[in-house]
Amino acid sequence: MNRINNLFHTKNERVLSIYFTAGYPKLEDTLGIMEAIEEAGADIIEIGIPYSDPIADGPTIQESNLIALENGMSMKMLFGQLKDMRSTIHIPVVLMGYLNPIIQFGVEEFCAKCKEVGVDGLILPDLPMQQFLDEYKEIFESHGLRNIFLISPQTSEKRIREIDLYSNGFIYMVSSHSITGAKSGITEEQISYFERVKAMDLKNPRLIGFGISDQETFQKASQYSHGAIIGSAFIKILGQTPENQKEAIVAYLKKVKN
């Protein structure tokens, strides 16, 4: 069973997924950050593939992308860093990025590398569903990769049900129509959206992302879903604590979970 499916089969609530950008703050930090995330008790690791034009992301993640690229991070470099990750990393690992660098790398080669190093799923915000179904679904599935679609408050019920039909991992619920970035609290408007989707009784589990930053927002989001995703707030921690990185990661995530 794919590690993502196994996770939600065994743990059906308060799943914590952590996003960070590969090669940030330093080029060789990737595996050490992953190990600290798992040690701190997170359930999923999302690794951002640095890209020069991350359209869905706010200033914090944009800056981490720029720094990672300046550090020399590339797709080839990332797969080299991940080649032995399964000797220490046991939780699901998802790569998140944009379609263009994957096409440039070669979709078949990219998926083969993902399978080789032990990646479990992909989040590609700019991959249209029809293109996925027509061109990539068979390739992804043949390499054991789960494709995770995003929905937002503007996504129609018809579209959400279509996404649920063609998903086999989890659904990424974007909490608002804005770009990524830690916000202050969860609004009544967002709660109404969370409740609306929860009432649809979808077959796939749902994780809420964008604006989740601390124990309060994580717990609140988890009341309406199977858990939540933290990105920008975690990257800020990485940028602020380069010298005692592991200790800072463990302290922050334990505080979020507990």
N, C-alpha and C positions, 0 to 999 in steps of 0.2 A: 504494500500500500504506500502511495506517495506520502511523504512526511507531513504535508499540509493536511491531507485528509485524515491521517492518523491522529494528528493533534486535535482536530475538531471532533473526532470520534471519541477521544478519551477526555477532552476538556471542553466543555460547552459554554463556558462563561469567563469573563474577565481575562481574555487573551490579550497579551501585551506584545505589540509588534514595534520594533525600533528601526528607524531609517537613519542611515548616515551615508555620506558621499565617499566613495572609494578614493583613497589618496589624499584625504584631508584629516587633520591639518598637515600631516607629513606623508610623503609618498608611501613609506613602509608601515604605516599605522594600521592598515586594513585588518589583518588577521588578529592583532592584539586587541583591537576594538571589539571584534566579533567575540573573542574569548571572554572579554569582560562583560559583554552584554549577556552571554549565556550564563556566566557565573552569577550575575545579579538576579537571574530568575526570569528574564524575558522569554517569550514563547516563540517569536519569529524574528529573524533578522532580514531587513530589507537593505540591500546595498545599491546606492545610486550610482549609475554609470555616468561619469562626468560628461557634460555636453555644453557646447558654447552658447546654446540658445534654449535654456530650459523654460519654456513658455508658461508652464503651470506653476512655477515656483516663485516665491517671494525673495526679498533681498538676501536673507540668511543663506538659503540653499543656493541661490545664484552665485553668491560670493564663494561658497565652498566649492562649487563647480569650477569657477575661474582659478582658484588657488590650486585645486587638484590637477587641472590641466597644466598650469604653470609648473607644478612639481614634476610633471612628466607622465602622469597617469594616462594609460591607453587601454583599449580592450585587451590587447595581447598581454600587457603588464598585469591587468587585473586577473586574468585567467592563470597567469603564472603565480600570483600571490595566493590564489585559491586552490592550487593543485593538490595540496595535502590537507585541506581544511577539515576533511571528515575524520582525521585522526584526533581532532580536539573538539570539533563542532558537531553537535548531535541534534540540534533543533532545526526546523525548516529554514531554508535560505532562499530568498527571492531577489532577483535582480530587477531594478526599476530604472527605466530609461526611455529614450526616444528612438523611433524606428530608423531614422536615417543612418546613425552609426552602425546599427545592426545589419542593415542592407549593405553598407560599405564593407563590413567585415565578411559578409556572406551569411545568409540566414541558416543554411544547412550546417555550415561550419560552426556558427555561433551556438546552435542547439546541441550539436555534438560535443562542443566544449563544456556546455552547461551540464550535460549528462555525465561527462568524464569527471568533472570536479565535484559533482553532487549538488547542483542547484535544483531546487524543487519547483520554482514557478517564476513567472514574468509579469511585470506590470508595465505596460506600454501605453501611456495616456493618449498618444496620438495615433494609435492603431485602430482604424475604423472596424466595426464588427464585421461588415460584409467582406472586407479585405481579409480579415482573420479567417472567416469561414471558407472563403474561396481559395486562399493562397497558403495559409500558415497553420490552420488547425491540425491537419494531418501530420505536418512536420513536427509541430510542438508535441503532439500526443505520442508520436513514435519515439520521442526522446524523453518521455515521462514528465513533460513540463506542463504545469497548470497555468493557464492564462487568466489573469485577474483583471476584470473590467471595473471601471469606475462609474458610479452614479452620483448625481448631485440633486439639490432641491428642485432643479429645473427639469430633471429627467421624468418623462411621462410614465404612467403606470404600465402602458403597453410596452414601452422600451425596457423598463425594469424587468418585466416578466420575460421578455425576450433574452435579456442578459442572463437572467436566472436559468433559463432553459439551456443556454449554451455554456454555462459555467460549471466547473467541477473543482472548486478550491474554496475561495471565499469571494465575496463582493466587497469592494472598497467603496464605502460611503463617504464621499466628500461632504464635509459638514456645512459648507456654504459655497456660493458661486465665486468666491474670491480666490486669489492665489494662496499658496502655502504660507504659513507663518503663525507663530503663537499668538493667540488672541486672549483677551481677558474674559474668561467665563463662557458659558453656553447660554444662548438667548432662548426666549420662549418660541420664537419663530423656528429656530433649529430643532427644538424639542418637538414641535408640531410635525416637522418633516420626519424626525426619527420615529415618532409614533405612527405616522402614516405608513412608512415602509415596514415597520415591525408588524403592523396589522395585515400586511399582504401575505404573511406566512410563507415566505420564500423557502425553497428547498436548500439553498446555500446559506452558510453562516455569513454574517456581516461584520466588518470592522469599520469603525468610524475614524476618519483622519482629517487633517487640517484644523489647527487650533487646539489640539490636545497637548497639554504642556506640564501638568502636575497631577497630584493625587486627586484633587477635586474634579478636574475635567475628565480624567480617566475613569473615575468611579461613576460620574454622571453619564458619560457616554455609554458605559457598560450596562447601564440600566435599560438601555433601548437597543442593545446589540449584543454581539458575542465578545466584544472587546474594542480596543482602540489602537491607533497608530500614533506614535510620537516621532516627529522629524526635526523641525526647526529648533525646538527647545533643546533637543539632544545635541544638535550640531553646535549650538551656542555653548553648551557645557564643554564640548571638545575644544572649541576655540579659546575658552577662558582658562583651561587647565592643562596645558601641554606637558607640564613636568610631572604631575601626579595623575595622569590620565586614568589609569585603571581604578584607583581609589575613588576618584570623582565620579566615574561611570557607575560603579557599584553603589555608592552612597546615594546618588540621584535616583537610580532605578528602584532601589529598595524603598526609598521614600515614596515614590510614585505608587508602587504596588501595595505598600502597607499603610 
